[in-house]
């Protein structure tokens, strides 16, 4: 039953909740003084999840101190001072992608990742409140999984100076060796096949002569790791040279010796994050001589600035998750360096810069060599035109509508640094081509990452003497509730008899196949839930598979066994069950009442089969080759959600159930329009899929909008030859250039994450 007092509080604080700094706004009395800081975070989680991370950051600063929310400077010399001849120094490398374990991904928008350094420092603090007894052990595990970010956790044997993604530390290590006069006594070997004996011999020499030995890429020599562990354990400080140091670099790997990780000094190095820091880092590498290296210095400086900004944009756009890139690509400084060399060469070789050639080189070869998704390739080819083109050579050219980022009229590196220093610390989404709502998407992703970590920390059983229900009671009640809601399986034989396979009606086959797929899912759910209830009562053994089901139910996550037999979905368990019941009701209504006038495309297990069936019906009706038939599209604004439609079209079909991200559909203007503020997703009206033979696609006035099953966007190629996520391209009318919506990341989805 709703709490009247809380409703009153929400009503009084409604205007405050709408503010950007909602986490800092007071609640209405008496709740402002009655609730603790942690309880206020719970209210904030319910009303403004996008501001939870800011609230948690403030909470951690108050409870633990500002040192836990401010990343410490990377000081390799200080780490070296903590080491001894028997203490290895371990650099934790990373591919540049935030690692969230599969147990934390369920129920979250896949592909989304926490990217602020506060997240896991907050988890360390909140973990105590969530029931984590061994914070130190948890932090060690999180560190090695790559989830601890820019914080120093008390209780570790050695401070862990770390950030989210580890860059190659070799340049810093060589610099330190030079400063300490160890350049001539520094030896390194990159581990791999056949390199173990060489490394072992080098270690023996190092211990005798006091060398610095660096073993790179330990994760590539898994079979040799036990040997390394034995060598390190047998190091006796009084018997080896006191100047000997062992430096190790490795990606996170379960094969890396735990004893070395526990006893060593753990470090990871990351370039400064953010667009401004990225630009400043690039210009810190340049010199005035480099700025004047071209025979066309003015054009060179402006295009150099544009290309560096492009590099920062494609890297920082990753923080927006799938809205930024379908796949998280690891663009590197090497991509920029090669592009700058090509830019200088072509600029000096041609009177007029060949921008089309340069754009092709940059987006199809240098950066594009990493891009594997065709929608991402379309995006990067669109982005480059804003940063490398003839308009960039004009005085005062603006890269963003607000003109915050413009081509500066600078000549020296110092002047460029001064301009970059004036850039905002947190860039507006407009420089990335995104809507302002993208910031909310990013902040929600950070919040879900934090809550996913906390979810993994919660206790699995209630402590003695507590008034709360035990895990067994909660899971048992939930399992029984789901079983009571599930309908009986479809009678496939009866469905096939009522809707027999015929040449002119492919939808009968689609219906039978859908019923078979849902029956397989219902069978798995029924059997696992019944077995779980028996295991909770002690009637059968609680197997590891059943234990996974129990933990998933307790965490409001879809069990892996169900997900393996189900359709792609990002919903938490409660929403997933509701969605499943709606899908089953859609199929049952089809069986009972005949072909629907408007198809709920979200309800299909395999929507590609439904689309193929629609084309087959048209091709067979008019005796046409099916490979000459394709869809035309018309948004039926007058049909709304389809409830007013009682009959389908003569040819093709009506579909509903699509949600749009990055834009909205304007039913009055019959075209795409900008999203309303704080409205992340909008429901699209009914769409008429109109099969046509030899259809000529419009060349202007339309945006090819990708349709996906889930917000993950990226998918894999299944055995049927179809993507596991991407469904089709749907043409939508637009009065602006389609590149605008490509930059926005506009897409349609058959299901959301809630």
Buried (B, 14 or more C-beta within 10 A) or exposed (E): EEEEEEEEBBEEBEEBBEEEEBBEBEBBEEBEEEBEEEEBBEBBBEBBBBBBBBBBBBBBBEBBEEBBBBBBEBEBEBBBEEBEBBBBBBBBBBEBBBBBBEBBBBBBBBBBBBBBBBBBBBBBBBBEEBBBEEBEEBBBEBBBEBBBBBBBBEEBBBBBBBBBBBBEBBEBBBEBBEEBEBEEBBBBBEBEEEBBEEBEEBBEEBBEEBBBBBBBBBBBBEEBBEBBBEBBEEBEEEEBBEBBBBBBBBBBEEEBBEEBBEBBBBBBBBBEBBBBBBBBBBBEEBEEEBBEBBEBEEBBBBBBBBBBBBBBBBBBBBBBBBBBBBBBBEBBBEBBBBBBEBBBEBBEEEEEBEBEEBBBBBBBEBBBEBBEBEBBBBBBBBBBBBBBBEBBBEEEBBBBEEEBBBBBEBBBBEBBBEBBEEBEEEBBBBBBBBBEBBBBBBBBBBBBBBBBBBBBBEEEEBEEEEEEEEBBEBBBEBBBEBBEEBEEBBEEEEBBEBBEEEEEBBBBBBBBBBBBBBBBBBEBBBEBBBBBBBBBEEEBEBEEBBEBBBBBBBBBBBBBBBBEBBBBBBBBBEBBBEBBBEBBEBBBEBBEEEEBBBBBBBBBBBBBBBBBBBBBBBBBEEEBEBEEBBBBBBBBBEBBEBEEBEEBBEBBBBBBBBBBBBBBBBBEEBBBBBBEEEEBBBBBBBBBBBBBEEEEEEEEEBBBBBBBBBBBBBBEEEEEEBBBBBBBBBBBBBEEEBBBBBBBBBBBBBBBBE
